[in-house]
């Protein structure tokens, strides 16, 4: 995976390959998902991050809930979610909504979800980064849907041990934290974040809850080299990660980091096979794969193996 020049957004859009066309799932489920989200006044990362799989996942009757507002305190150059300019001292972000956990649980019940995925913006303005709110949300879902599995897709909480301990004490079934890219690209792709902090969060959680599967993901096509990808995957495995997602980075707008190149599906397959050879239990890899893409199917697959 050699490094490539940035090129222009128009050139890349003009030659966007056919394998990047998302296919919606037909049916009435998508309308139901939208009605339930509106009725419970909930946000999804599907909408806020402009996920290309919105139609597909809504058509399957699923969505990934996003808690703690729609404004992030980080300014990652790949992300479509709105952010504050001064990440360490964000002015005027709204307080957390104490009713949000119960509304998410109610929406998950009404949608009949068997696997519930919850993520958030990063909230560096909160002392615990929102870890307690994640734990409260998981507890509400567990009360409402005792047989459902719960996946928390969390920010790094600046690596705070107390926040990681709060997560470890919550009733979750999967902890997901994405590294997003290789260490060399963190300064330009994820300013304010650190590969080592992210890896430390995963490793620390694994030490506290070795019974809970760890999941992480990366986007390709931002200028990384293949050897960097493989080294990063090896380090994720050593930290305890066993579920992996790998997808193509797509530029949300001209204000965001340009795409370096479009990775061919055959290359995703090659990396997937190499990751499985390392010992990962489940790897979703492909151009349109995202963090919670077919997360329910992955859980069913893993449960059949145990």
PyMOL commands that set and color helices and strands:
alter all, ss='L'
color gray80, all
select helices_A, chain A and resi 9-14+18-20+29-39+45-48+54-59+87-89+100-111+131-144+157-159+161-168+183-189+195-208+226-239+265-278+295-305
alter helices_A, ss='H'
color red, helices_A
select strands_A, chain A and resi 43-44+64-67+71-72+82-83+115-120+149-153+174-176+213-220+241-248+282-285
alter strands_A, ss='S'
color yellow, strands_A
deselect
rebuild
show_as cartoon
